[in-house]
Amino acid sequence: MTRWLDDEEQTTWQAYIRMRQRLDSAIATGLTRDGVSTSDYEVLVALSAAGGQLRSKELGAEICWDKSRLSKHLSRMAARGLVDRCQAVDDARGREVRLTEAGRAALHAAAPNHVELVRRLFIDGMTEDEAAALRSLATRVVSEVERTDLL
């Protein structure tokens, strides 16, 4: 039997959706002004955090993208010189994605404005207690989603 959302729960859910949509849109606009898309930025950040390279499969898992989306986007990024795709050193069947100097430069150019926007629109509006509560909630929700095998 379906447990429908009551009015307060529905209002909470809709408030979250509106916040996420508006925040995602603002972040995308800010990144575009700095020459990268949100998708580019996700890939560049993941590669940078991993020391500059990852196997394609690991990259896809890290940013929650399916193989097709990742492959198409990496092709576009490679054409712009932001990443290189090559055979994995330890597995002839595997592919690695490497951050290029142009990719690193694009990330370094976009990061300061991106962080400032995140701080202004999201971080600075929270108290320390609210931030701690949000971290706790986000961790719990991500754990539940990961348990459902929907990713």
C-alpha positions in Angstrom: 0.0 0.0 0.0 1.3 3.4 -1.0 2.1 5.8 1.8 1.1 9.1 0.2 2.9 12.3 1.2 0.8 14.5 3.6 0.6 18.2 2.9 3.7 19.1 5.0 5.7 16.3 3.5 4.7 17.3 0.0 5.6 21.0 0.7 9.0 19.8 2.0 9.6 17.7 -1.1 8.6 20.5 -3.5 10.8 23.0 -1.6 13.8 20.7 -2.0 13.0 20.2 -5.7 12.8 24.0 -6.3 16.0 24.6 -4.3 17.9 21.9 -6.3 16.6 23.2 -9.7 17.4 26.8 -8.9 20.8 26.0 -7.4 21.7 23.7 -10.3 20.7 26.4 -12.8 22.7 29.1 -11.1 25.7 26.9 -10.8 25.5 25.9 -14.5 25.2 29.5 -15.5 28.3 30.4 -13.5 30.3 27.6 -14.9 29.3 28.4 -18.4 30.5 32.0 -18.0 33.9 30.5 -17.1 34.0 28.3 -20.2 33.0 24.8 -18.9 29.7 23.0 -18.5 28.5 21.5 -15.3 29.2 18.1 -16.8 32.8 19.2 -17.8 33.3 20.4 -14.3 32.1 17.1 -12.7 34.6 15.2 -14.8 37.5 17.6 -14.3 37.0 17.6 -10.5 36.7 13.8 -10.3 39.9 13.4 -12.4 41.8 16.0 -10.4 40.7 14.5 -7.1 42.0 11.1 -8.3 45.5 12.5 -9.2 44.7 13.2 -12.8 43.5 9.9 -14.2 40.9 7.2 -13.7 39.7 4.2 -15.5 36.5 5.0 -17.5 34.5 2.6 -15.4 35.7 4.2 -12.1 35.0 7.7 -13.4 31.5 6.7 -14.4 30.8 5.2 -11.0 32.3 8.3 -9.2 30.0 10.7 -11.0 27.0 8.4 -11.4 26.9 8.4 -15.2 26.1 5.5 -17.4 28.6 4.2 -19.9 27.0 5.8 -23.0 26.7 9.3 -21.5 30.2 9.1 -20.2 31.6 8.0 -23.5 29.8 10.7 -25.5 30.8 13.4 -23.1 34.4 12.3 -22.9 34.6 12.4 -26.7 33.5 16.0 -26.7 35.9 16.9 -23.9 38.8 15.1 -25.8 38.0 17.0 -28.9 38.4 20.2 -26.9 41.7 19.0 -25.5 40.5 18.8 -21.8 41.0 15.0 -21.4 42.9 12.2 -23.1 41.5 8.6 -23.4 44.0 5.8 -23.7 44.5 2.1 -23.0 44.8 1.2 -19.4 48.4 0.3 -18.5 47.5 -2.8 -16.6 44.6 -4.1 -18.7 44.5 -4.1 -22.5 40.7 -4.1 -22.5 40.4 -1.2 -20.1 40.4 2.5 -20.9 41.8 5.3 -18.8 40.8 9.0 -18.9 43.6 11.5 -18.2 43.3 15.1 -17.3 45.3 17.2 -19.8 47.1 20.5 -19.0 44.3 22.3 -20.8 41.8 20.4 -18.7 43.7 21.3 -15.5 43.8 25.0 -16.7 40.1 25.0 -17.4 39.4 23.6 -13.9 41.7 26.1 -12.2 40.1 29.0 -14.2 36.5 27.9 -13.3 37.1 26.9 -9.7 37.4 30.2 -7.9 34.1 31.7 -9.2 32.4 28.3 -8.7 33.4 28.1 -5.1 32.4 31.7 -4.5 29.0 31.1 -6.0 28.5 27.9 -3.9 29.6 29.8 -0.8 27.3 32.8 -1.5 24.2 30.8 -2.6 24.5 27.8 -0.3 27.1 27.6 2.4 27.0 31.2 3.9 23.2 31.0 4.4 23.5 28.1 6.9 24.4 28.0 10.5 26.9 25.4 11.7 24.1 23.3 13.2 22.1 23.5 9.9 25.2 22.4 7.9 25.8 19.5 10.3 22.2 18.4 10.0 22.4 18.7 6.2 25.5 16.6 6.1 23.8 13.9 8.3 20.7 13.9 6.2 22.6 13.8 2.9 24.8 10.9 4.1 21.7 9.0 5.2 19.8 9.6 2.0 22.8 8.6 -0.2 23.3 5.4 1.8 19.6 4.5 1.3 19.8 5.2 -2.4 22.9 3.1 -2.7 21.2 0.2 -0.9 18.3 0.3 -3.5 20.7 -0.4 -6.4 19.0 2.4 -8.4 22.3 4.0 -9.3 
